[in-house]
Amino acid sequence: MAFPSRDPCFLPLWQNGPFPGAFYHFPGTQNGTGGFQKSQSPITTGTSVIGIQFKDGIIISADILGSYGSLARYRNLERLMKVNDNIILGASGDYADFQCIKSYVERKILEEQCLDDGFSLKPKALHCWLTRVMYNRRSNFDPFWNNFVIAGLEDGQPFLATVDKLGTAYKDPVIATGYGAYMATPILRKAYEENSQMSKEEAIQLIYKVNQVLFYRDARSFPKYHLGIVTKEKGVEIQGPIDIESYWGPAIL
């Protein structure tokens, strides 16, 4: 059976999606014919993903808005993905690129289920794999225009890490992407330094406060967000959309 060479979604399952050394030609990428690289012209985008480690696990959040340029066009997008019972993947940036990466991850999970060997994907492995994928695309001058946040438990210990479109990757107890890297990180880091053993309820309240600040300050944010929680007792929980209360009285002055 012949598979189309220009569409990675139709690659055979055994090729495991993208891997170092492979270059995938997408429709519209630069190929000497004067076309443009769609990955470098993101159309529908999502803003910040924020995450913090608490006493018993990890909590991350992302709002549900897809911005079509400066237009708040799509208001029901999910940017948190449940990878398995131990990992949540959050994405900011181009939503189409996120959908492509999501299809690769789903393929990996399906292959693991087919092996049925008792092993499952761990957050460090997903983080390492995503780093290679993002760096490979960046090296081919056709990056996936995303910042990813990986949250999960590694051998019972909280794990929170990120990788951006250049393949730059690190782990930290506090992570925020997009505009949140400027507005949310100081709030999250101050709270974590004052109480690194905060409870789940305290972390939920902190995330709500940070999303409220981002809604006031970030023109691409939205007053509804999804909340992802990973704990040893309950595994992965994704809640929402959760409404944010706001007051714009002073704006008319």
FENURCOR-V287903 format. One line per field, one symbol per residue. burial: I if it has 24 or more other ideal C-beta (glycine too) atoms within 12 Angstrom, else O. A space follows every 50 residues. Layout:
burial->???
This chain:
burial->OOOOOOOIIOIOOOOOIIOOOOOIIIOOIOOOOOOOIOIIOIOIIIIIII IIIIOOIIIIIIIIIIIOOOOIOOOOIIIIIIIIOIIIIIIIIIIIIIII IIOIIOIIIOOOOOOOOOOIIIIIIIIOIIIIIIIIIIOIOIIIIIIIII IIIIOOOIIIIIIIIOIOIOIIIIIIIIIIIOIIIOIIIOIIOOOOOIOI OOIIOIIIIIIIIIIOOIOIIIIIIIIIIIIOOOOIIIIIIIOIOOOOOO OOO
